[in-house]
Amino acid sequence: MRNRRLTRSLSFALAFVLLLLLASCGFSYEKSKMSKYVRMAREDYYGVSVSIPAAKEVTEDDIDLEIRTFRLELRTLVSEGELTTHAKWGDTVNLYYHITVEGEGGGFLPPADFSNMTDDAPHGFILGGEILPKAFENALIDHAAIETHYVPTTDTEQTVGETDVVYLDISYRYTDGENVTTGTTYGARLDLAENAVAAAALAGLCPGDNFDRGMETGEPMVFDWDGDGENETLAMSGTLASISRGEILGRIEADIEDDYFDEILAGKRAVLQYAIRTVDLYSVPEITEELLQENVPEFKLSEGGDLDEEFRDYVYQLLVSESRREWQATIEEKLWERFDSLDCIKKYPAAALREETEEQEKQLERLYEYYGALLEEEYGINPFESVEDFGYAYYELDGTVYDNVHEYLKKEVVPYTVKQKLIIYYIAEREGWKMTEEEYQAELPNQLTYYAGTEGVTTAEIMSKYGESFFRQAIQYNKVLTNLVAAAVIE
């Protein structure tokens, strides 16, 4: 009996000690001595030389574009789907399009995904929305839908005739005697009236039929595929998407601006063949004081000031600030590249890894709920059945060595995040850059407002959701990185 009492007493004692250990296993970056975990010399992080372009200078064109975009965001639909109305700036043209790019040997070839001629519905482009190249946009202004004609058929009983225009989803390989070019494209357009060889090779096909002309089976075709006046040998396989007869298309050939966002088109000579199916008419507002009071409450017009002049100055300051932030972000990226290359972590605190694992799991669930709600609202369905499904898509894990999202978080995300925090707090401790309570209280409202605005909730809800520790770490992180960016040597 005495031994049983002793055993029970020892069990209670051990359980109590274990409880105390568990209660005290939380890791504090603020209170821990970071040199226990990090080994870095001052030259590893302070005054680091980085090679980056200078901050972008804001031009008058940048200001004009920002104001144009602002106005387009506030446009109001006047009428939808007009057939005969001429398009103007601010309207949406619902367009079937086919873009080809000049090849090295001359002629024009279709890059992948630059056509929607095989789709069921036209694509809408805002004129002035900077998605189409400017030369294409300008040509579409004052153009009416009735002036072009595109009537595809996907009738599986319809067969290809020798004067039809066909649209193909293909993989191709062509040889001009010196070079071999291969590629895949959707909506490739072939006017068979101009290509008797292609007409013979595709004769008798119906929409939906698959074919192979020299890629794996069958004979390749020999004709002027790229339009340079010389015959090429063309092999292709794919699917006949649609047939079009009596087709009348608009055509624009233009040099695309060098700074166009899509590198496939930027600086190239390209052809747009198109049919405007309908035009949606919009009213685009002028800049007025009432419009700005409603939509840009932070803008204040001075008494007797010139509205256009002061709003342009406001936009200029906004763009300069944005450019500066992007420049600083680039420096931060370079600094982290340097930190990542250093073998400077002596050891990872086990408690920090546990805490970060729990936080990353919670963060994944928050993202799943947030994006799931957005998708439900936008499309009426959430394509992700579980957090696991969402995580695979969010972290682009298809084809990786990880069995599941949680393994990826534990082996990749968590150690990297803990390393970042250890380095930040190590530098803060060494340089005397630890955040003060006054700095925390001063910056907290900005952080709360930013996150609350991002998620569409109140600041109280955002604080409850993320907790004080999250915001303390974020503010400390920003202080250290701001000081490091200021000390960086730009080459």
JOFEN-V711469 format. One record per pair of residues at least 24 apart in sequence whose ideal C-beta (glycine too) atoms are under 8 Angstrom apart, sorted by the first residue. I is the first residue (numbers start at 1). J is the second residue. D is the distance in Angstrom with one decimal. If there is no record, write none. Layout:
i = [I	I]
j = [J	J]
d = [D	D]
This chain:
i = [25	25	26	26	27	27	27	27	29	29	29	29	29	29	29	30	30	30	30	32	32	33	34	34	34	34	34	35	35	35	36	36	37	37	37	37	37	37	37	38	38	38	38	38	38	39	39	39	40	40	40	40	40	42	44	44	44	44	45	45	45	45	45	45	46	46	46	46	47	47	47	48	48	48	48	48	48	48	49	49	49	49	50	50	50	50	50	50	50	51	51	51	52	52	52	52	52	54	54	55	55	55	55	56	56	56	57	58	58	58	58	62	63	63	63	63	65	66	66	66	67	67	67	67	68	69	69	70	71	71	71	71	72	72	72	72	74	74	74	74	75	75	75	75	76	76	76	77	77	77	78	78	78	79	79	80	80	80	81	81	81	82	82	82	82	82	83	83	83	83	83	84	84	84	85	85	85	85	86	86	86	86	87	87	87	87	87	87	87	87	88	88	88	89	89	89	89	90	90	90	90	90	90	91	91	91	91	91	91	92	92	92	92	92	92	92	93	93	93	93	93	93	93	93	94	94	94	94	94	94	94	94	94	94	95	95	95	95	95	95	95	95	95	96	96	96	96	96	96	97	97	97	97	98	98	98	98	98	98	99	99	99	99	99	100	100	100	101	101	101	101	101	102	102	102	103	103	104	105	105	105	105	106	106	106	107	107	107	107	107	108	108	108	108	109	109	109	110	110	110	110	111	111	111	112	112	112	112	113	113	114	114	114	115	115	115	115	115	115	116	117	117	117	117	117	117	117	117	118	118	118	118	118	118	118	119	122	122	122	122	124	132	133	133	133	133	133	133	134	135	135	135	135	135	136	136	136	139	139	139	139	140	140	143	143	144	144	145	145	145	145	147	147	148	148	148	148	148	148	149	149	149	149	149	150	150	150	150	150	150	151	151	151	151	152	152	152	153	153	153	153	153	154	154	154	154	155	155	156	156	156	157	158	158	158	159	159	159	159	160	160	160	160	160	160	160	160	160	161	161	161	161	162	162	162	162	162	162	163	163	163	163	164	164	164	164	164	164	165	165	165	165	165	165	165	165	165	166	166	166	166	166	166	166	167	167	167	167	167	168	168	168	168	168	169	169	169	170	170	170	170	171	171	171	171	172	172	172	172	173	173	173	173	173	174	174	174	174	174	174	175	175	176	176	176	186	187	189	195	195	196	197	197	197	198	202	205	206	207	207	207	207	208	208	209	209	210	210	210	211	211	211	211	212	213	248	249	249	249	250	250	250	287	328	328	331	331	331	332	332	332	334	335	335	335	335	336	339	339	344	345	345	348	348	348	348	349	352	352	352	353	353	353	356	356	356	357	357	357	360	360	360	360	361	361	364	364	364	364	364	366	367	370	420	421	421	424	424	424	424	425	427	427	428	428	428	431	431	433	433	433	434	435	435	435	435	439	439	440	440	440	443	443	444	444	447	447	447]
j = [351	354	351	355	349	351	352	355	352	421	422	424	425	473	476	425	434	472	476	349	425	429	422	425	426	429	430	426	429	430	346	347	345	346	347	348	349	422	426	344	345	346	422	423	426	344	345	346	342	344	423	426	427	430	338	339	342	344	335	338	339	423	427	484	427	431	484	487	487	488	489	334	335	338	484	487	488	489	488	489	490	491	331	334	335	488	489	490	491	334	490	491	327	330	331	334	490	327	490	323	324	326	327	323	326	327	323	316	319	320	323	319	312	315	316	319	130	315	318	319	287	311	312	315	128	129	130	295	284	285	286	287	126	128	129	284	284	285	291	295	282	283	284	285	282	283	285	280	281	282	281	282	283	280	281	278	280	281	278	279	280	145	278	279	280	281	144	145	146	278	279	144	145	146	144	145	279	281	142	143	144	279	127	140	141	142	143	144	276	279	127	141	142	127	128	141	284	126	127	128	282	283	284	126	127	279	280	281	282	124	125	126	127	279	280	282	124	125	127	140	143	145	276	279	121	122	123	124	145	276	277	278	279	280	122	123	124	125	140	274	275	276	277	122	123	150	274	275	277	123	272	273	274	187	189	249	272	273	274	265	270	271	272	273	270	271	273	264	265	268	269	270	268	269	270	181	226	179	176	179	226	228	226	227	228	224	225	226	227	228	226	227	270	271	181	183	226	185	187	188	189	183	185	264	183	184	185	186	185	186	185	187	264	167	185	186	187	188	189	187	150	152	167	187	189	241	242	244	152	167	169	186	187	241	242	187	275	276	277	278	280	272	254	256	257	260	265	270	257	252	254	255	256	257	252	254	272	250	252	254	272	274	276	250	276	276	279	276	277	278	279	250	276	248	249	250	274	275	276	246	247	248	249	275	244	247	248	249	275	277	244	245	246	247	242	243	244	207	242	243	244	245	207	208	241	242	206	207	206	207	208	206	206	207	243	203	204	205	206	192	199	202	203	204	205	206	240	243	192	203	243	245	192	193	196	199	200	203	192	193	199	245	192	193	199	243	244	245	189	190	191	192	193	243	244	245	247	190	192	202	240	242	243	244	240	241	242	243	244	236	238	239	240	241	238	239	241	236	237	238	239	215	236	237	238	215	234	235	236	214	215	234	235	236	225	226	232	233	234	235	232	233	226	230	232	241	241	273	223	224	223	221	222	223	223	240	240	240	240	241	242	243	239	240	239	240	237	238	239	237	238	239	240	237	237	275	273	274	275	274	275	276	311	482	485	485	488	490	481	484	485	488	481	484	485	488	420	420	423	423	419	422	415	418	419	422	418	418	421	422	414	415	418	414	417	418	409	410	414	409	413	414	417	406	409	390	391	394	405	409	465	394	455	477	473	477	476	477	480	481	476	480	484	476	479	480	480	483	479	480	483	476	472	475	476	479	475	479	471	472	475	475	478	471	475	471	474	475]
d = [4.8	7.5	6.1	6.7	5.1	3.9	4.1	5.9	7.6	5.7	7.4	7.9	4.3	7.1	8.0	7.1	7.3	7.5	7.8	7.4	7.7	7.7	6.3	5.1	3.8	5.1	7.8	7.0	7.7	8.0	7.1	7.9	6.4	5.5	5.9	7.2	6.3	5.3	7.5	5.8	6.2	6.7	5.3	6.2	4.0	5.2	7.7	5.6	6.9	4.8	7.2	6.3	7.7	7.3	7.5	7.7	6.0	6.9	7.4	7.7	6.9	7.6	5.7	6.5	7.9	7.4	7.1	5.7	5.2	7.2	6.0	7.9	6.1	5.8	7.6	7.9	5.6	7.0	7.5	4.4	7.9	5.4	5.7	4.0	6.9	5.4	7.3	6.3	6.7	7.7	7.8	4.4	7.5	5.1	6.3	6.3	6.5	7.8	7.7	5.4	6.0	7.8	3.9	4.6	7.4	7.4	7.9	5.9	4.6	5.5	6.2	5.7	5.7	5.2	5.7	6.8	6.9	5.1	7.4	6.2	7.0	7.6	7.4	6.1	5.8	7.9	7.4	8.0	5.2	6.1	7.8	7.2	6.1	6.0	6.2	6.5	7.7	5.4	7.1	6.5	4.1	6.4	4.7	7.3	6.3	4.7	7.7	6.5	7.5	5.7	4.4	6.1	5.2	7.4	4.6	8.0	5.1	7.7	4.3	7.7	6.5	7.3	6.4	5.1	7.5	6.0	7.9	5.1	5.6	6.1	7.8	5.5	6.9	4.9	6.5	7.6	5.2	6.1	5.0	6.5	4.8	7.6	5.9	5.9	5.9	6.8	5.8	7.4	7.1	4.8	7.1	6.1	6.9	5.4	4.7	6.2	7.1	7.3	6.6	6.0	5.0	7.7	3.6	7.6	5.6	5.6	6.3	5.5	5.6	4.7	6.7	5.4	7.5	7.2	4.2	6.9	7.1	5.5	6.4	5.5	7.8	7.8	5.1	5.7	7.9	4.2	7.2	5.1	7.8	6.9	5.0	4.6	7.1	6.9	5.3	5.8	7.3	5.7	7.7	5.5	7.2	5.6	7.2	5.1	7.7	5.0	6.3	4.5	6.4	6.8	6.1	7.3	4.7	6.2	5.0	7.8	7.4	4.6	7.2	7.3	5.8	7.0	5.4	7.9	6.6	4.9	7.8	6.7	6.5	5.0	7.5	5.0	6.1	4.3	6.9	7.3	5.4	7.1	5.6	7.0	6.6	5.7	6.8	7.4	3.9	7.9	7.5	2.8	4.0	4.3	6.9	6.2	7.5	5.2	7.4	7.6	5.9	4.5	7.3	5.0	7.2	7.4	6.5	5.1	6.7	5.5	4.9	6.5	7.7	6.1	7.4	7.7	7.7	7.5	7.4	6.3	2.8	7.2	7.0	6.4	7.3	6.9	4.7	4.4	6.3	7.8	7.3	8.0	7.7	5.0	6.4	6.4	4.7	3.6	5.8	7.9	7.8	7.9	4.4	7.4	7.1	8.0	6.9	4.7	6.4	5.6	6.4	7.3	6.1	6.8	3.4	7.1	6.9	7.8	5.6	6.7	5.0	7.8	4.5	7.6	7.8	7.7	7.1	6.8	6.3	7.2	7.4	4.2	6.0	5.4	5.6	6.9	7.5	5.9	5.8	4.8	6.6	4.0	5.7	7.1	6.5	4.1	7.7	6.3	6.4	6.0	7.9	6.6	3.6	7.5	6.2	7.2	7.0	7.3	3.8	6.8	4.8	6.8	6.2	5.2	7.2	7.7	4.5	7.2	7.4	5.1	7.8	6.4	5.2	5.7	5.2	6.6	6.1	6.5	5.7	7.7	5.4	6.8	5.6	7.1	7.5	5.1	5.7	6.5	4.9	7.7	7.1	6.1	7.5	7.9	7.9	7.5	5.8	7.4	7.3	4.4	7.8	6.8	6.3	4.4	7.8	7.9	5.3	7.9	7.9	5.1	6.8	5.7	6.6	7.1	5.1	6.9	7.9	7.5	4.4	7.4	4.9	5.2	6.3	6.3	6.2	7.4	5.7	7.5	7.9	4.7	4.8	7.9	7.0	7.5	5.5	7.0	6.0	6.2	5.0	4.9	5.4	4.7	6.8	3.5	7.8	6.4	6.6	5.7	6.0	7.9	6.5	6.8	4.1	7.8	6.7	7.5	4.7	7.4	5.3	7.4	4.7	6.3	4.4	7.3	6.2	4.7	7.6	6.7	4.9	7.9	7.0	6.9	5.5	7.9	7.6	4.9	6.4	4.2	6.3	7.0	4.7	7.0	5.6	6.6	5.5	6.2	6.9	6.9	7.1	5.1	7.6	7.2	5.4	6.5	6.8	7.6	6.8	4.0	6.8	7.8	4.6	6.2	5.6	5.0	6.9	7.4	6.1	7.9	5.1	4.9	5.3	7.5	5.5	7.8	6.3	7.9	7.6	5.8	7.5	6.8	7.6	7.9	5.6	7.2	5.7	6.4	6.4	5.7	7.6	7.8	7.6	5.1	7.5	7.7	6.0	7.2	6.0	4.7	5.5	5.3	6.8	5.9	5.2	4.8	5.5	5.8	7.2	7.1	6.8	7.5	5.5	7.6	6.9	7.1	7.4	6.4	6.5	7.9	6.6	7.8	6.6	5.3	5.0	7.7	7.1	5.4	7.3	6.2	7.3	5.2	7.9	7.2	5.9	5.5	5.8	7.3	7.2	5.7	4.6	5.5	6.9	6.9	7.9	6.2	5.7	4.9	7.6	5.9	7.1	5.2	6.0	6.5]
